Amino acid sequence: MDTEMHDKTINDIYKKLERRARLEQLSEECNELAKACLKLVRAEGNGNPCTITEEEAIDSVIEEYSDVTVAADALMQDLKDSVDYDIYDRIETIAEAKIKRWNDRLERGNAHV
């Protein structure tokens, strides 16, 4: 799907669902991504047997990540109309700061902080 079609379809979803439904959807998808990540840990062999292969677990993480991004896009369509600044610029600024902070912690050996 090209960018124009993606944006149109996300806008259609935005118009069909109220904010609460979009928030619920994103919450559900985030939970499913978290579960898929934990399943991948098990599939990689942490001593707790898993019923799927590592490849299947990776596929599941990718699918759930895709679900999260779609649900987040639909929610962002709403939120961008609720504030007086560019949310995508704000997201980029926050993400850059978090990436730097994470890397700094890793370099200091304080990954858990």
N, C-alpha and C positions, 0 to 999 in steps of 0.2 A: 504494500500500500504506500503510495507516495505521500509526501508531507501534507499536501493540500487535502487529499482524501482523508488522511488521518485526522487533521484538524476539524474537518467538516463532521466526521463521524463522532469525534469526541464532543463537539458542540451539540450534536443531536442527542447524545446520551445526557449531557448537561441539562438540556431543556426538558427531558423526560423524567428526570429524577430530582427530588428535593435534596437539599444539602444533607439532611440526616441520613437519607438512603446512600448518598455518596460516601459519607463518613463511615457508615456501617460496612459498606462494601470494601473500602480501603482497609479498615480494621481487620476484616475477615481475611483479606488477601495477605496482609502483613503477617497474620498469625499462621497462615498456610506456608508462607515463605520461611518463617522461623522453624516450623516443623520439618520442612524439607531440608533445611540446613542441618538440623539435628540428625535427621535420617542419614544424610551424607556422612556425618561424623561416624555413625554406627557402621555404615557400609564400608568405610575406610578401615574398619577393624579396630574398635576401641575395647574389644573384649565382650561387648554386648551384641549378640547375634542379630542380624538384620535379614529380612526376607527378600530384599532387592539387591541387585548388584550396584557397584559403585557407579557404573555408567548410567543405570536407571536413576540413581539418586541425583546425579549431576543433571540429567534431563529434567527431573522434577524441580530442582532448584531454578533452572533456566525458565521453565514454564511458570513457576510461581512468581519469579522476578518480573516476568512479562505481565502477569496479572496485576502485580503491584503498580507497575509503571502506568498501565492503562487506567486503573482506578485512581491513581494519583493525578494523572492528566485530567480526568473528569472533575476531580475536586478542585484542582488549580484553576480550571476554567471559571469556577464559581468564586474562589477566593480572590482572583485578580480583579474582579468587579467590586470587591468589598473593601479595598484599600486604595489609598491615593499614591501608591508607588508601584514600580515595576517589580512584581514578585519574583520574576525570573532573575533579575539582577540581584535581588536580595538572596535568593537561593544560591546563586553562584558565589556571592561574597561569603555567605555562611559556610558553604562547602569548602571553599579555599582555606578558610580559617581552620576548619575541622581537620582537613587533610594535613595542614602544617602542624597542628597540635598533635595529631596522632603520630606523625613522623618524628617530631621532636621527642615524644615520650619513648618511642622505640629506640631512638638514638641514645637516650639517657638510660635505657634499660628499665623503664617504668611503664611497661605496656598495660599493666593492670590499673593504673591511676586514671 
